[in-house]
């Protein structure tokens, strides 16, 4: 019980340390509360995300430290704990990539209507003519 109690105490100290590291960011985010109607909700959601990231980092680090100490005495448990740590890291990484993929795609500039010209572009001759054939156009063989 004594060893597990010390591990739990170390884990708690790691969480407190992680929260102290991210507390300046949370303080800056607290200024979102000044936005009427949505500010309090937005600040709460951002603070929740920051806290979740800190907790995930703490779990990865705690499992790594405990697993390293077990390498000499209990290798099977150490590798299991390393697997938990790697799995937590992979889950966080994959969920971040999933959020990036579901983000709104950037506007495609190839479909934009370029009928307007800027003052600096007028008359320099670099614009493509509207009546010019496209690169995939094959004129008919007239022979």
Secondary structure, 3 states (H helix, E strand, C coil): CHHHHHHHHHHHHHHHHHHHHHHHHHHHHHHHHHCCCCHHHHHHHHHHHHHHHHHHHHHHHHHHHHHHHHCCCCHHHHHHHHHHHHHHHHHHHHHHHHHHHHCCCCCCHHHCCCCCCCCCCCCCCCCCCCCCCCCCCCCCCCC
